[in-house]
Amino acid sequence: MLQLFSTFEHSNYLELAINELEKMGIKKENIFAVPLTNRKVERKLFDSLHSSDGISLMSTGAALGTAFSVVGASIGFKLQWGPIYWGLIGAVGGFVLGFLIDLLIYKVIKKKKRLIRGKNTEVILIVECEEHQGDGVESILWHHLALGIARIQN
């Protein structure tokens, strides 16, 4: 016996794949579909020491802080407090501005895009078949847009 595990987006292609597997001779008892549930809790915006989601709120702030500090130091030669203070003021102001821009982008704009697209779940499809049917089952799954497939020999 051979087991094939595959993942699909929840779509009509999954239903078509199951239908074609049944036409191929795989019994309904040997086809098992498990829908995954969506994440209900919103992701944390700030990373901790032990977990990171790959989104940085500091990159734009660091770039703008650097640019504003150079401009502030350059203009500071003509101003009262001098280039050092104005460079520091520019660095802090640029960092805060960049941080707020990133915060606005991730909290407002990207959240709207996620709500518009909707969150589609994935489905794990487990098919148990004979060894000689394995290649046919795998080609059917790939043909119907499986995201990934794994074979396990029993």
C-alpha positions in Angstrom: 0.0 0.0 0.0 1.1 3.5 -0.7 -0.1 6.7 0.9 0.1 10.1 -0.9 -0.3 13.3 1.1 -1.0 16.5 -0.8 -2.0 20.0 0.0 -4.5 22.1 -2.0 -6.1 25.5 -1.8 -9.7 25.2 -1.0 -11.1 25.4 -4.5 -13.0 23.5 -7.2 -9.7 21.8 -8.3 -9.7 19.8 -5.2 -13.2 18.5 -5.9 -12.2 17.7 -9.5 -9.2 15.8 -8.3 -11.2 13.7 -5.9 -13.8 13.0 -8.6 -11.1 11.9 -11.0 -9.5 9.7 -8.4 -12.8 8.0 -7.9 -13.1 7.4 -11.6 -9.6 5.9 -11.6 -10.8 3.2 -9.1 -9.8 4.6 -5.8 -12.5 4.0 -3.2 -14.1 6.8 -1.2 -12.9 5.1 2.0 -9.3 5.6 0.8 -9.6 9.3 0.2 -9.4 11.6 3.2 -9.6 15.4 3.0 -8.7 17.5 6.1 -9.4 21.3 5.9 -7.1 23.5 7.9 -8.5 26.3 10.0 -7.5 30.0 9.7 -5.6 31.9 12.3 -8.1 33.7 14.4 -5.6 35.9 16.4 -3.9 38.8 14.6 -0.1 38.5 14.3 1.9 40.5 16.8 3.4 43.6 15.3 6.5 43.8 17.4 8.9 40.8 17.5 10.2 39.3 20.6 13.6 37.7 21.3 12.4 34.2 20.4 10.1 34.8 17.5 10.2 37.0 14.4 7.8 37.2 11.5 10.2 38.8 9.0 8.5 42.2 9.0 10.8 45.1 10.1 9.3 48.4 11.2 12.8 49.9 11.6 14.2 49.7 8.1 12.4 52.7 6.7 13.1 54.6 10.0 16.8 53.8 9.8 17.0 55.0 6.2 15.1 58.2 6.8 17.0 58.8 10.0 20.3 58.6 8.2 19.1 60.9 5.4 17.6 63.5 7.8 20.6 63.5 10.0 22.9 64.3 7.0 20.6 67.1 5.9 20.2 68.4 9.5 24.0 68.4 10.0 24.5 70.2 6.7 21.9 72.9 7.5 23.1 73.0 11.1 26.2 74.9 10.1 24.0 77.9 9.4 21.6 77.5 12.4 22.0 78.5 16.0 22.6 75.1 17.7 25.2 73.8 15.3 25.5 70.7 13.1 25.6 68.1 15.9 22.3 69.0 17.5 20.6 69.5 14.2 22.0 66.2 13.0 20.6 64.4 16.1 17.3 66.1 15.7 17.2 65.1 12.0 18.1 61.5 12.9 15.3 61.2 15.6 12.8 63.0 13.4 13.6 60.8 10.4 13.4 57.6 12.4 10.1 58.5 13.9 8.7 59.5 10.5 9.9 56.2 8.9 8.5 54.1 11.8 5.1 55.8 11.5 5.1 55.2 7.7 5.8 51.5 8.2 3.3 51.2 11.0 0.6 52.9 8.7 1.5 50.6 5.8 1.3 47.3 7.8 -1.6 48.2 10.0 -3.9 50.0 7.6 -3.0 49.3 4.0 -1.9 45.7 4.2 -4.8 44.8 6.5 -7.3 46.1 3.9 -5.6 44.0 1.2 -5.9 40.9 3.4 -9.6 41.6 4.1 -10.3 42.2 0.4 -8.5 39.0 -0.8 -9.9 36.9 2.1 -8.0 34.2 3.8 -8.3 30.9 1.9 -7.6 27.8 3.9 -5.6 24.9 2.7 -6.8 21.3 2.6 -4.6 18.2 3.2 -5.7 15.3 1.0 -4.6 11.8 1.9 -5.0 9.1 -0.7 -4.3 5.4 0.0 -3.8 3.3 -3.1 -1.9 0.4 -4.5 1.8 0.7 -5.6 1.0 0.5 -9.3 -1.6 3.3 -9.0 0.9 5.7 -7.3 2.2 7.5 -10.4 -1.3 7.9 -11.9 -2.6 9.3 -8.6 0.3 11.7 -8.4 -0.1 13.0 -11.9 -3.8 13.6 -11.2 -3.0 15.6 -8.1 -0.3 17.7 -9.9 -2.7 18.2 -12.8 -5.3 19.7 -10.4 -2.9 22.2 -8.9 -1.7 20.5 -5.8 0.7 22.7 -3.8 2.8 19.8 -2.7 2.9 16.0 -2.7 4.6 13.4 -0.4 4.7 9.6 -0.9 4.9 7.2 2.0 5.4 3.4 1.5 3.5 1.2 4.0 
